[in-house]
Amino acid sequence: MSNTLTLDPNLRSQTHNGGDAAARSPALEAFKALAAGYTLDSIRQQVAAGRQAVWTAVAWESPLILACDVIPISYGELWSEESKRTEALAESRFQMPVEFCSMVKCILGRLHLDRASELRRLLYYGGSCEPVSVVFEMAKKEGYDVHCIDSVTAYKDEDISPATISFLVEELRKVAVWLTGKPVDEDRLAAEIRFKNAVSRKIATILDLRLRAPFYLASVPTVQIVMGATHFFGQPEKYTRILDQLIDELKVAAKVPTNRSFIPLVLNGMGSPQLCKAIEEANGVILGWGFVDAVDYSEDIPPLESLALSLLKTQLQGGMGDVAGSPYALRRIGIEEKVRETNAKGIISTAITGCPYGSIVQQSERVHFKKRGIPVMTLEHTVHDEPLTEEQVMKVQTFVEMLS
């Protein structure tokens, strides 16, 4: 099985479900080749040759990691292989309840199995999911080198202050020293920020063009392309050339009228290839994505301040935190905006079965969006790469048919 790195490792088993577009898209063929060459094995080889790598969320902090010449590896890879085995290990050795979040259990089991691996550094943000944070702290006993970025919260505009920015800047300085033993090259960091902004603009263009050519680029490669904006599959220049090529193709495709009818949808949460396929086979098309909330980095202030400010702005969008409470209340505003922007007829909300926050959030979503007159369907799943159940497929089909 390929272990192409993405924020959602389930995408590694992607198939193109958008008609014959993949067969006539040189950009997508080039992208598939690029993604296939970016694997855990290739990173291990680079580490053996002297490069450094770190497990991380691969999100807002990625420019800093790249500026330190360190390879970022997504946490998602921790449940990408042998997930049933690692989950069972967490249940038997660490007595984690069977009913608990499969993601957390797989991470704990994998870290235990790989405790002799050369990939032994973990970076995490203190304001993220609390159970995962506890597991990362437990990893210290397994010999992992773990660093936590101490958190601050900004859930109101007035929470963004010089004091909070200064605090985060100091935390980011500590990250660079932990990674490399020296301060970050701020000129290199500024260049990484400019590059990331340019990539974000290309991604935004692709998503906008896809609204007018919804069948040219299917859901799974769309997600994979977006997720690649944090690590560029190890080849940033080649990745951006492929984005430019895809933009050119989509501009042509967008001029051709779409004669096929479909139900436009917004997906709030991550979707496996199996879910994306079920949606498309039911005549739905995901045009809005709850995880795409890119915040441009400011280029007219010192780069560490720019990173700190981007984190605080992301919090104001509900993109950070424990995913319940204030973060959710803020995030659902963005989901409603995506519904308007895409003229979506409904929302599909996904959460991991057993997540201590997911059930609370999904119940709140059902109440909130019902009041707004927006149909919403909730679906739970595990992190295992396995087919949807017949019940889940039927639920998707019934929801899309109801919106027809």
N, C-alpha and C positions, 0 to 999 in steps of 0.2 A: 504493500500500500504506500502510495506517495505520501510524504509528510511535508508538503508545501506549507510554508508558514503563513497563517492568516490569523486575524483576531477570532475568527470562528473556524476551528480546524475541520468542522464537518464539511466545509466548502471544498475540501480536498477531493471529495468524490463527485464533483460537479458534473452535470451533463447539461448541454444547452437545450432548453425547451422552448425556444422562441422561433420555431419554424426552421427555415434553412439559412438563417442569417449567419450562423457560425461558419458554414461552408463557404460563404462568399465574403467573409470579413477577414482580410489580411491582418488587421489590427488585433482581432481576437485570437487568431492563430499565433501571432507573435507574443501576445500576452500569455497564452497558455504555455508556450515554451519558456518564457521568462519565469513564470510562477513555478514550473516544474523543476527548475534548477536551483530554487531557493529552499533548501531543506535543512532539517536538523543535522543530518549527516555532513552536509557541506559546511555548516557552521562549526561542527566539532572538528573538522579538518582544519579550518582556519584557526580555531583556538589551539589546536595541537601545534600549529605553525607559529604561534606567538600572539595572535589576536586575543582581545578580551571580549567577553559576552556577558550579558546580564538578563535574567528573567525580569520582565516588567510588564505593565499594562499596555505599553506601546501606544500612548495617547498624547496628551498635551506635552509630556516631558520628552518626547522623542528627539526634538532638535538638540537638547542638551546632551543626550546620550550619544547621538551621532557626532556632535562637536567634540566629544571626548574620544572619538575614534573607537567606540565600543559598539558591538553588535547587539541590538535589542532583540530579545526573543519573547514572543507573546506568551502570557500565562496559558492561553488556550492550548498550547502544545502539551501542557501537563495532563490533559485528558484526551489527547489525540490518538493514543494507541493503548491497547489493552485496558480500556476504561472499565470493563466489567471486573477484570482482575484487581485493578487498583481500588475500585469501590469496595469490593469484598474484603480487601486487606484492611481498609480503614474501619470497616465494621467489625472485623474479627480481632485485629491487633489493638486498635484504639477505641473500640467499643462505641463507635458512632452509630446512632440509631438508623435502622433500615429506612425509616420514613424521611430522613433528613436529605438535604440538598445533595444531589449526585455530583455536582461540580466541586463542592467543598471536599467531599469524600475522595473523589478521584485525585484532586491536588495532593491531599495528605498521603494517600497511598503511593502516588507516583514519586513524591519527594522521598519517601522512605525507601522505595525500591532503588532510586537513583542516587542514594547518599554517597556513593563512591564515584559518581560521575565527575567529569571535568567542568560541567556547567553548575557551579555551586554558589553563584551570587544572585541574590533576590532583592529587588527594589520595589517598594510599594508605598502608596500614599495612605496616610493614617486616617483619612476620612472616607475610605472605601468600605466595602462590605465587612462588617465586624467579624463574622465567622472566618472569612478568608484571612483577615489580619491575624486572628488567633493562630491559625494553621501556620502562617509564615513565621510567627514568633516561636511556635513549636519546632519549626525547622532548624532553629539554632541548635537544639539539642542533637540534631542529626548531623551537625557539623557544617551547616550552610552559613555563608556570610550574608547576613540580612541587614538591610538599611531601610529605615522608615523615614519618609518625608513628613515631618510633623504638620498637622493640618490646622487650618483656620477656616471659618465659614463666612460666606458672603451670600446671604439669601435676600438681602435688600440692597438697593443702590448705595445707601449710606455706609454699608459694611465695607465697601472698597475705600480704603483710606491709606495715607502714606505709611501708617504703622503696620497695617496688614501686608502691604506690598514689601516693606523693608524686612518683615519677619520671613516672608517666603523667599526673598532674595537670599537671605542668609542660609535658609534651608537648602536652596539650590546650590549655593557655594559648597556646602558640606557634601552634597551628592557628587560634585565634580572631584573633590579631594578624595572621597571614598573610592571612586571609580579609578582614578589615575594617580593619586598621590600628590596632585598639584592643582592649582586653580585652572578653570576652563579658559581657553583662548577665546576671548570675547569677540574678536573679529571673526573667527571661525563660526562662533555661535550666531552672530548677526547674519552671516552668509547662509547658514542652515535655516534661519527664520525666514529670510527672503525667499529661499528656494521652496520651503514648505508653503508659504503664502501663494506662490505662483502655482504650485500643484493644486492647492485648494480651489483656486479660481478655475483651473482646467476641469476639476471634478464637478464643480458647480455648473459649468457649461455643458458637460456630458449629461448630467441629470436634467437640466433644462431641455436639452435637445431630445432626450428620451421621452419627454412628455408628448412630443410630436411624432415620435417614431417608436412607440411602445413595444413593437414586436421585433425590432432590429436587435435589441440588446436585452437578453433575458435577465431574470432576477439574480440568479446565482453568480454569473460573471460580473454583474453590476456590483454586488456586494464585495466580491473579491477585489475588484478594481479600486473601490472606495477604501477598503481596509489596507490596501497596499500603499496608501498615501502616508502611512506612518513609518514604513521601513523601506519602501521603494524596491522591495525584493532584492536588496543588496546592490542594485544597479540603477541609481537615480537617473542618470542621463538617458539610458535605454527606456526606463519606465516612462519618462516624460515624452519621449519621442512616440511611444505607443499611444499615449493619451492624445497627442496631437493628431496622430493618424486616425484614431477612433473618432475624434471630433470632426475631422474632414468627412469621414464616412457617414456620420450621423447627420451632418448638414445636408448631404445628398438625400439620405433616407427621409429626412423631415419634410422634403419637398414633395414626396409622393403621398397622396391621400391614403389614409388608413380606412379601408373598406370593411374590415372585420370589426364587429361590435365586441365590446368587452366591458367589464366592471372595474373601474379604477378604485384602488384600495390604498390605505396607509398601513404599514406594518410597524407596530410599536413593540420593539424587542427584536431579538435575533431570530432568524428563520433558517432552519436547516434546508439543504437541497430538497429533501423529501417534502417539506412543507411548501417550498416555492413551487415544486412540480405540481403538488395537489391543487394549489391556488390557480396555476396556469391552466391545468387540465379542466378546472371548473369554469374557465373563461374569465378568470380574474387577472388583473395585472397590478403589481405593486408599483405605484408611482411615487409614494412618499415613504421615507424611512425614518423611524424614530431615533436611530443612532447617528444620523448625519446632522450634527449641530456644530459645524466647524466655526470656530472663532478665529478671525484673522489676528495674527500677532502684530502689534504696533512696531513699526520700523523706525520711528522717529524718537525712540527712547532707548536707554541702555538695554542690551539684550536680556539680561537676567530679570530686569524689571518687566520687560515685555512678556517673558514666560510667566512670571508671577501674576501679571494682570490678566493674561489669557486664562489662567486657572480660575481666578475669581469671576471673570465673565462667564466661564463655562458653568460655574456654580449657579449664577443667576439664570441660566437656561435650564437648571435642573439636571445638569450633566455629571455632577459629582455627588458624593455623599452616600448615605445608606439606602438610597433608592426609595425610601418611604418618607412620609412627613413633608417637610419643606421642599426637598428636591423633586418629589413627585408632583407636588402642587405647581411648581414652576414648569416642570417638563410638559405637563399636559397642555399648557398654553401653547407651546411650540407644536404639539401634535395637532391641535385645532387649526393652527396656521397652515400646517401642511395639508390638512383636509381642504381648506379653502384654496390654497395654491394649486392643488392637483385636481380639484373638483371631484374628490373621492366620494364614493357613496357609502363607505363604511371603514371601520378600523378593525384590524386583527391584532390583538394584544397577546404576546407570548411571555411565559415565565417558566422558570425551571421548577419542576415538581419538588416540593419539600423546601423551597426557599422560604426562610422565615419572613421575608418582606413581600415576596411575590403575591401571595394570596391576599394580603392586605391591600396592595396596590391595585390588583385586578378588581377587587370588590369596589374600591373607590372609583375606578375607571367606569365600571358599569353604571354606577349611580351618576357620576359627573356627566358622562357623554350622553346618557339617556336624557338628562335635563337639557342638554344642548341640542337634542333631536338628531344625534349622530349614532347610527347603529354600530354596535361594537360586539365582537366575538372574542372570548378569551380562550386560550389554549395553553395547556401545560405540557412540558416535555422534559426529558432527561438530556444529559450531554452525550449519551451514547449514540454512535452512528448506526442507527437502525431505522427501519421503515416506520411510517406512521401506522397506528392501529386502524382497523376498519372504522372504528367509532370516530377517530379523529378525521379521517378522510371524509366520512359522511357529514361530519359537523361543518367542515370547510365547504363542501358542495352545497349543503342546505343553506348556509349563510350567503354564499354568492348568488344562489338561485333566488333567495328572498329579496336580494337587492336588484334583481333584473327587472 
